[in-house]
Amino acid sequence: SHAFLIYDVHRDGRVEFVERRPNSALDVEEREHGDPEKFRAVANLLSDVDVFLAARMGPNYLRIKGSGRYPMVIGFASVDEALRALLDRIDEVFSEVERLRQRPGPAGSEGGETTYPS
């Protein structure tokens, strides 16, 4: 992706667009598909993000999953559809984010996952 869309999603269902963040990880030269260096670049770029929505699953998905984020693979065609799906499970998502924030230990530990079929 050329950019990441950053939103604040509130438990009461409010969704606020924050910014369009250019994907500077595209500048990282991949030695192989799913290169760990590219993952580190994306992880640094999104270090302030609690929930990660992805259109599809790639090799770095497992690294994102293990980074302490709450990845969601979304098979929907639009951002609006993906946000609606997130809001449909908002209590579950917030509970998982709170659990991950309280967990001791470094990033790279087990993360939660919700997968929506495409």
RAKA-V578631 format. One record per residue. NEAR is the number of other C-alpha atoms within 10 Angstrom. Layout:
near=[NEAR | NEAR]
This chain:
near=[9 | 10 | 13 | 17 | 12 | 17 | 15 | 13 | 17 | 12 | 12 | 9 | 13 | 9 | 14 | 11 | 10 | 10 | 12 | 12 | 13 | 13 | 15 | 13 | 20 | 14 | 9 | 14 | 10 | 13 | 10 | 8 | 10 | 15 | 14 | 15 | 14 | 21 | 18 | 16 | 17 | 19 | 17 | 12 | 16 | 17 | 11 | 9 | 14 | 18 | 21 | 16 | 18 | 19 | 16 | 13 | 14 | 11 | 12 | 17 | 17 | 13 | 18 | 20 | 19 | 18 | 19 | 22 | 27 | 24 | 24 | 24 | 20 | 23 | 16 | 17 | 10 | 10 | 14 | 10 | 13 | 20 | 18 | 13 | 15 | 21 | 19 | 12 | 11 | 18 | 13 | 12 | 22 | 17 | 11 | 19 | 18 | 11 | 12 | 19 | 12 | 9 | 12 | 8 | 8 | 8 | 14 | 13 | 14 | 14 | 20 | 17 | 17 | 15 | 14 | 13 | 8 | 10]
